[in-house]
Amino acid sequence: MSATTELQIPAGTWAIDPTHTEVGFVARHLMVSKVRGYFREVSGTVEIAEDITKSVVDVTAQIASVETGTADRDAHLKSADFFDAEQFPTMHFVSTSFDGATLTGDLTIKDVTKSVSFDVDFGGVGQDPWGNTKAGFEATTTVNRKDWGLTWNAAVEGGGVLVSDKITINIDVQLAQQA
């Protein structure tokens, strides 16, 4: 999407529909394959303004809800080696600008806040069978996990490391228009 005029979404408050939303990430493992994970508990709102560039996104993910398909890895991600879910139970994003194609905002992990920009693709607006108005978006960015103090790693035989520094964040969100 290259122009804000392509975005046809009614102004107002929209809530994240957690049953139709996925906040995921991808990391390289041993630098030869990818491991995917998700935060299952996500909540937030999007305030769509008449001038779409003045819209505001506010999202929170519960760190303890991280899932990668392996219980031991999930426990390690929740530990002090990575997210430290006990001391820092949430990850938070609040937007600072939106031009219709790029959403920029402050991402806070472990009490460290850094600016990130997501490439956004608007999926459209539709009504479900019960008359509720829904909207869909996809957003993607790549970050360096070390910027948030997620520095744990292990050297592997032959050189290299166990976990990549570069992490891709993929978001597939469905919003529900609020009355």
C-alpha positions as CSV (number, residue, x, y, z in Angstrom):
1,M,0.0,0.0,0.0
2,S,1.6,3.2,-1.1
3,A,-0.9,5.9,-0.3
4,T,-3.1,6.7,2.7
5,T,-6.1,7.0,0.4
6,E,-6.1,3.3,-0.2
7,L,-7.0,2.7,3.5
8,Q,-10.8,2.6,3.8
9,I,-11.5,2.0,7.5
10,P,-14.1,3.9,9.5
11,A,-12.8,6.3,12.2
12,G,-13.3,5.3,15.8
13,T,-12.1,2.8,18.4
14,W,-11.1,-0.7,17.3
15,A,-10.1,-3.5,19.7
16,I,-7.8,-6.3,18.9
17,D,-9.7,-9.5,18.4
18,P,-7.4,-11.9,20.3
19,T,-8.9,-15.1,18.8
20,H,-8.1,-13.8,15.3
21,T,-4.7,-12.2,15.9
22,E,-1.2,-13.6,15.9
23,V,1.9,-11.8,17.1
24,G,4.8,-13.9,16.0
25,F,8.5,-13.9,15.6
26,V,11.2,-15.8,13.6
27,A,14.8,-16.4,14.7
28,R,17.5,-18.3,13.1
29,H,18.7,-21.4,15.0
30,L,22.3,-22.5,14.5
31,M,22.2,-20.0,11.6
32,V,20.8,-22.8,9.3
33,S,17.1,-23.0,10.1
34,K,14.3,-20.9,11.5
35,V,12.4,-21.2,14.8
36,R,9.0,-19.5,15.0
37,G,7.2,-18.4,18.1
38,Y,4.0,-16.5,19.1
39,F,2.6,-14.5,22.0
40,R,-0.8,-16.0,22.6
41,E,-2.1,-13.3,24.9
42,V,-2.3,-10.0,23.1
43,S,-4.6,-7.0,23.8
44,G,-4.9,-3.5,22.7
45,T,-6.8,-0.8,20.8
46,V,-6.4,1.2,17.6
47,E,-7.9,4.7,17.5
48,I,-8.6,5.3,13.8
49,A,-8.6,9.1,13.2
50,E,-10.5,10.8,10.3
51,D,-7.0,11.7,9.2
52,I,-5.5,8.2,9.1
53,T,-2.0,9.6,9.8
54,K,-3.2,10.7,13.3
55,S,-4.3,7.2,14.2
56,V,-2.8,5.6,17.4
57,V,-2.0,1.9,18.0
58,D,-1.5,0.6,21.6
59,V,-0.8,-3.1,22.1
60,T,0.4,-5.3,24.9
61,A,1.6,-8.9,24.8
62,Q,1.9,-11.1,27.9
63,I,5.4,-12.5,27.9
64,A,4.3,-15.7,29.8
65,S,2.1,-16.5,26.8
66,V,5.1,-17.1,24.5
67,E,4.9,-20.5,22.6
68,T,7.3,-22.0,20.2
69,G,6.0,-25.6,20.2
70,T,8.7,-26.8,22.6
71,A,8.0,-26.6,26.4
72,D,11.7,-26.4,27.3
73,R,12.4,-23.6,24.8
74,D,9.3,-21.7,26.0
75,A,10.5,-22.0,29.6
76,H,14.0,-20.7,28.6
77,L,12.5,-17.7,26.7
78,K,10.4,-16.8,29.8
79,S,13.5,-17.1,32.0
80,A,16.0,-14.3,33.0
81,D,18.2,-15.4,30.1
82,F,15.7,-13.9,27.6
83,F,12.5,-12.1,28.5
84,D,12.5,-12.5,32.3
85,A,8.7,-12.9,32.4
86,E,8.6,-12.8,36.2
87,Q,10.2,-9.3,36.4
88,F,8.9,-8.0,33.1
89,P,5.5,-9.6,32.4
90,T,4.5,-7.5,29.4
91,M,5.8,-6.2,26.1
92,H,4.2,-3.0,24.9
93,F,4.0,-1.0,21.7
94,V,2.5,2.4,21.2
95,S,2.6,4.1,17.8
96,T,4.2,7.5,17.2
97,S,3.4,7.9,13.4
98,F,1.6,6.2,10.6
99,D,1.7,7.2,6.9
100,G,-0.7,4.5,5.6
101,A,2.1,2.1,4.8
102,T,4.6,2.4,7.6
103,L,3.7,2.3,11.3
104,T,6.4,3.6,13.6
105,G,6.3,3.5,17.4
106,D,7.9,2.7,20.7
107,L,8.4,-1.0,21.5
108,T,9.2,-1.7,25.2
109,I,10.7,-5.0,26.2
110,K,12.3,-5.5,29.7
111,D,11.8,-1.7,30.4
112,V,13.9,-0.8,27.4
113,T,12.1,1.3,24.8
114,K,13.3,1.5,21.2
115,S,11.6,3.0,18.1
116,V,10.6,0.4,15.4
117,S,8.9,0.7,12.1
118,F,6.5,-1.9,10.6
119,D,5.6,-2.3,7.0
120,V,1.8,-2.5,7.0
121,D,-0.5,-4.2,4.6
122,F,-4.3,-3.4,5.0
123,G,-6.4,-6.5,4.4
124,G,-9.8,-4.7,4.3
125,V,-13.0,-4.2,6.3
126,G,-15.9,-6.7,6.5
127,Q,-18.8,-7.8,8.5
128,D,-19.0,-11.1,10.3
129,P,-22.3,-13.2,10.3
130,W,-23.4,-11.4,13.6
131,G,-23.1,-7.9,12.1
132,N,-19.8,-7.0,13.8
133,T,-17.5,-4.8,11.7
134,K,-13.9,-6.2,11.5
135,A,-10.7,-5.0,9.8
136,G,-7.5,-6.8,9.1
137,F,-3.9,-5.8,8.9
138,E,-0.5,-7.5,8.5
139,A,2.7,-5.9,9.8
140,T,6.3,-6.9,9.6
141,T,9.6,-5.6,10.9
142,T,13.1,-6.9,11.6
143,V,14.9,-5.9,14.9
144,N,18.1,-6.8,16.7
145,R,17.1,-8.5,19.9
146,K,20.2,-7.2,21.7
147,D,18.7,-3.7,21.5
148,W,16.3,-4.8,24.3
149,G,18.9,-6.6,26.4
150,L,18.0,-10.1,25.0
151,T,21.7,-11.1,24.8
152,W,21.8,-14.7,25.8
153,N,23.5,-17.0,23.2
154,A,25.8,-20.0,22.9
155,A,28.7,-20.6,20.6
156,V,28.4,-23.7,18.4
157,E,31.0,-26.0,17.1
158,G,32.5,-24.9,13.8
159,G,31.7,-21.2,14.6
160,G,28.5,-19.3,14.8
161,V,25.9,-19.0,17.5
162,L,22.8,-20.8,18.6
163,V,20.3,-17.9,18.2
164,S,20.4,-15.1,15.6
165,D,20.5,-11.5,16.8
166,K,18.2,-10.5,13.9
167,I,14.5,-11.3,14.7
168,T,11.6,-10.9,12.3
169,I,8.3,-9.8,13.9
170,N,5.2,-10.8,12.0
171,I,1.8,-9.5,13.1
172,D,-1.6,-10.6,11.6
173,V,-4.3,-8.7,13.4
174,Q,-8.0,-8.6,13.2
175,L,-9.7,-5.6,14.8
176,A,-13.3,-5.3,16.0
177,Q,-15.0,-1.9,15.7
178,Q,-16.3,-0.8,19.1
179,A,-19.8,0.7,19.5
